[in-house]
Amino acid sequence: MVKSNRKNAARRMSRRQLLGAVAGVVAAIRVAPARATPASMQEAIRNVVGEAQVTKGKVHLDVPVLVDNGNTVPLSIEVESPMTATDYVKAIHVFNELNPLPNVISVHLGPRAGRAKVSTRFRLADTQTVVAIAEMSDGTFWSASADVVVTLQACLETL
């Protein structure tokens, strides 16, 4: 019976060590906040537009240049389009460089929308570039970008 207790004690130590190691790994993973990078933003844009060329123009991006608090940043995007049955904005996509995920929002529109304008609020993790891309019904893509300086960071919680 003494041997049996020693085996169980050895197993408990192994389990404790294993649980300690797992807890250490989980803690290490959770400490470092996940962030997008300029490269991951470009990859996310390529996932949306494929190999199509993105041209600057037609998109008006309204976001403050200086933000005191990154927790709630106003954002408005308007695209020049007649919004007719044959010429309209299919989607508006917003990307950023340093938030946990590079694709902030995608809004799908149709000719019955009347206007190609979207307003929202979002979080910014740090000073970075925000890019808005409009996908048109003819398959073309138009864009605008803005650099935003954030004095109080947001989006730093771990996933």
C-alpha positions in Angstrom: 0.0 0.0 0.0 2.9 2.3 0.6 4.0 1.9 -3.1 0.5 2.8 -4.2 0.6 6.1 -2.2 4.0 6.9 -3.6 2.8 6.4 -7.2 -0.3 8.6 -6.5 2.0 11.3 -5.0 4.2 11.1 -8.0 1.2 11.5 -10.3 -0.1 14.4 -8.3 3.2 16.2 -8.6 3.2 15.6 -12.3 -0.3 16.9 -12.6 0.6 20.0 -10.5 3.7 20.6 -12.5 1.7 20.2 -15.7 -1.1 22.6 -14.5 1.6 25.1 -13.4 3.3 25.0 -16.8 -0.1 25.4 -18.6 -1.0 28.3 -16.4 2.3 29.9 -17.1 1.9 29.6 -20.8 -1.7 30.9 -20.7 -0.6 33.9 -18.6 2.3 34.6 -21.0 -0.1 34.5 -24.0 -2.7 36.7 -22.3 -0.2 39.4 -21.2 0.9 40.4 -24.7 -2.0 42.2 -26.5 -2.9 41.1 -30.0 -2.3 43.8 -32.5 -2.6 44.1 -36.2 0.4 45.4 -38.2 0.6 47.4 -41.4 1.4 44.2 -43.2 -1.7 42.5 -41.8 -3.8 45.5 -42.8 -2.5 45.2 -46.4 -3.3 41.4 -46.3 -6.8 42.2 -45.1 -7.2 44.7 -47.9 -6.0 42.1 -50.4 -8.6 39.7 -49.0 -11.3 42.2 -49.9 -10.1 43.6 -53.2 -8.1 40.6 -54.5 -5.8 41.7 -57.3 -7.9 44.8 -58.3 -6.3 48.2 -58.2 -7.4 50.6 -55.5 -7.6 54.2 -56.7 -7.5 57.2 -54.4 -10.6 59.4 -54.7 -14.4 59.4 -54.5 -14.2 58.4 -50.8 -14.4 61.1 -48.1 -13.2 59.9 -44.7 -14.1 62.1 -41.8 -12.2 61.2 -38.6 -10.5 63.5 -36.1 -6.8 64.0 -36.7 -6.2 64.2 -32.9 -8.2 62.0 -30.5 -7.9 62.5 -26.7 -9.5 59.1 -26.0 -9.1 56.1 -28.4 -12.1 54.3 -26.7 -14.7 56.2 -28.8 -13.6 57.8 -32.1 -16.2 59.2 -34.4 -15.9 58.0 -38.0 -18.0 59.0 -41.1 -17.4 57.8 -44.7 -19.2 59.2 -47.7 -18.7 58.0 -51.3 -19.5 60.0 -54.4 -22.0 57.9 -56.3 -25.4 58.5 -58.0 -26.7 55.3 -56.3 -28.8 54.3 -59.3 -29.7 50.7 -60.3 -26.6 50.5 -62.5 -24.1 52.7 -60.7 -23.9 52.3 -56.9 -21.7 51.5 -54.0 -21.7 47.8 -53.1 -19.7 48.0 -49.9 -17.6 50.3 -47.7 -14.7 48.7 -45.8 -12.6 50.3 -43.1 -9.2 49.1 -42.1 -6.6 50.1 -39.5 -3.0 49.3 -38.7 -2.7 48.6 -35.0 -6.0 47.4 -33.5 -6.4 43.8 -32.6 -8.1 43.1 -36.0 -7.2 45.1 -39.1 -10.8 45.0 -40.6 -12.8 47.5 -38.5 -16.1 47.3 -40.4 -17.7 46.3 -43.7 -21.0 47.8 -44.7 -22.9 46.4 -47.7 -25.1 48.7 -49.6 -27.3 48.6 -52.7 -28.9 51.1 -55.1 -31.9 51.5 -52.8 -29.8 52.9 -50.0 -30.1 56.4 -51.6 -26.8 57.7 -50.3 -23.5 56.0 -49.8 -22.8 57.4 -46.3 -22.0 55.6 -43.1 -21.3 57.0 -39.6 -20.2 55.1 -36.5 -17.8 55.2 -33.6 -14.9 52.8 -33.1 -11.9 52.2 -31.0 -8.3 53.0 -31.9 -5.5 51.2 -30.0 -2.8 53.8 -30.8 -1.7 56.5 -33.3 -2.2 54.9 -36.7 -3.6 55.2 -40.3 -7.2 54.4 -41.0 -8.2 53.4 -44.6 -11.7 53.4 -46.1 -12.3 51.5 -49.3 -15.4 51.7 -51.4 -16.4 48.8 -53.7 -18.4 50.0 -56.6 -21.0 48.1 -58.7 -18.7 48.2 -61.7 -16.0 46.3 -59.8 -13.7 49.2 -59.2 -12.3 50.2 -55.7 -11.8 53.7 -54.4 -10.1 54.8 -51.2 -9.2 57.5 -48.7 -6.9 57.3 -45.7 -6.3 59.4 -42.6 -3.6 59.5 -39.9 -5.0 59.7 -36.4 -3.0 60.6 -33.4 -4.4 59.0 -30.2 -3.3 60.4 -26.8 -5.1 57.8 -24.6 -5.0 54.3 -26.1 -7.8 51.8 -26.3 -8.2 48.2 -27.6 -5.4 46.9 -25.4 -7.4 44.3 -23.6 -6.3 40.7 -24.4 -8.4 38.4 -26.4 
